[in-house]
Amino acid sequence: MIVEIVPLPLLSDNYGYLLIDAATKRAAIVDCSEAGPVLDEVARRGLRLEAILSTHHHFDHVGGNEEVARAIPGIRVLGSRVDESRVPAITEGLSDGDEFEVIGRRG
């Protein structure tokens, strides 16, 4: 199974990255700084967005988390356990060495 990685321009000077399993149409977004372009691209491609992966708490990486979480009830929002209080809509805090699964892949 191949994961397609699609850079998605966000804000005026940033990118998020869609992780897509083309066979199943399952997807995750890495660093969702704004919701609109993410939700538009997911709809355009007919994807099922399952998770937001937040690399850290800065707004230009998590600014769209809450809006996406409102648009897709039950979506998983993963981020650093250390940053749990600063990552909007976080549902799963991770520590160094933790393994997790998204779009059918374990890492």
TAQUITA-V822409 format. One line per field, one symbol per residue. psi: psi as a letter, one per 30 degrees, with the letter a starting at -180 (. if undefined). A space follows every 10 residues. Layout:
psi: ???
This chain:
psi: kkkkjjkjkl afhlkljkkk jeefgkllkk iifkeeeeee eeeefhljjf lkjjelfkeg fgffeeeeee fikfkkjklk eegeffjkgk fjkklkfkkl kkhgkk.
